Amino acid sequence: PLSIHNIHKSYGSRLVLNDISLELMQGEIFGLIGLNGAGKTTLIKIILDLIKSDKGQVQVFGEATTSTHARRFLSYLPEKF
C-alpha cells in the first residue's frame, strides 16, 4: 500500500531526510520512532503531499501521492492545527 523511494528533504542547509526508502505491505503495521527533529513529521507531510520532497517519490497503492485520487486512502490528524 505504501512505497517510498529515495526521499531527500532539506530546509536551507539543514539536511532532514537523506535517501529514505521503505515499502509497507498489506496488513503490516509500522511506526515512526525518533528524537525530536529526526524528520518523522517531515516524512509524513511528504507522504500526504503537504510539502514537496527535494528528490524521490512516494506511492500509495501504486499511485503517486501528488494525485488526489491516491490520497483518498489517507487521513491525517496533526497535533496542532
N, C-alpha and C positions, 0 to 999 in steps of 0.2 A: 503493500500500500504506500510506503514512503521510501523514496530513493534520493539520496543526497550525494552529489559528486563534486569533489574538489572545490568546496566553497572557501573563498577568501573574502575577508572584510577588514578594512582599516578605517579608522577615524583619524584623519590627518596623518601624522607619522606613527600613530599607535596601531600596530597590527593586533586585531582582536581574534580573528579566525584565520587559521593558516592551513589550507588544504584539508578541510574536514570532509570525510566521506562516510556514509553508513547506509545500510539497507535494512528496513524493517519488513518482516514478512507477516502475512495474515495470521492473526492470533497471538503475535508476540507483544510483550509489554516492555516498555523502555522508559528509563528515567534519565534526565539530565542532572548530573550532580557536579558541583564545583564551587569554588570560592567566589565571593563577590568579584565581579569584573572579569570572570573567566570567559564570558561570551555566550552563556546559556540563553539569555533573553534576546541577544542579537540573532542567534541561530533560529530561535522560534519566530522572530519577526521576519526573517528571510523566508522561512517556510511558509508563512502566512502572506507573503508578498507585501508586507507593510514597509519594509526597506529593501533596497536592492543590494545584492552581493557585488563585490568588485569582480568576481570571477567564479565560475562554476554554475551548476544547475540543480534544481530541486523538482522532483516529480511526485505527484500523488496519483496513484492508480494509473501510472503511465502518462499522465498529462502534466505539462509544465504548470507550476503554481501561478504563473503570470496569467493563466487563463481563468476567468471567473467560473467557468464550468468545473474545473478541477477543485476550486476552493469550496464548492458546495458541500464537500465532505468534512470540512474543517470548522472548528469553532475555537474561540479564544476568550478567556476571561482574565484580563490583566489585574494585577494587584491594585493599581491606581488607574483611574480613567483619565 
